[in-house]
Amino acid sequence: MAIALAFAPAVATAATASATASVVTLRPLTLVKTDDLDFGSLIASSMAGTVKIDPSTDARTTAGGVTVAGGAPSAARFVALGLVNIYSNVTLPTSITLDRTGGGGTMTVNAITTNGPATRLFPGTAILDVRVGGTLNVAANQPAGDYSGQFNVTVVYF
């Protein structure tokens, strides 16, 4: 009998498990803002002045009647997703108007610059780091308060 069991066919068994396959896709021609342009905290005086944010280093410099009072100044940052070895053109606004919360004052940002040339080639990573800085114009006796304004950056792929 032991010999008969040794030659009996083995009983087949199976086990099944499930898994999920997933992916997030981004359009290859996408621009995403990751940080805002921030001039930090400032004190205005009886003399007009300017505050400049360097888009490559986030360095803040002042001139005239403006005193730095803290904060975390930084250039605006955008990530452009494209295709490897295609060209793009970065377009910036000529100025940005900042309005005082509650009214009663505005400031203008001009001399808006980026951390590279306007026309750029997407590298092997297909990702461009676009940083934007500019010069904030602070009027003499600028009203104290929080100021903000929106602006657009456009990347044209070609």
LINRAFEN-V374188 format. One record per helix or strand of 3 or more residues. SS is the DSSP state (H for helix, E for strand). FROM is the first residue (numbers start at 1). TO is the last residue. Records with the same first field share a line. If there is no record, write none. Layout:
SS=FROM-TO, FROM-TO
This chain:
H=2-6
E=30-35, 42-53, 60-68, 76-81, 87-91, 96-100, 106-114, 119-121, 127-138, 154-157
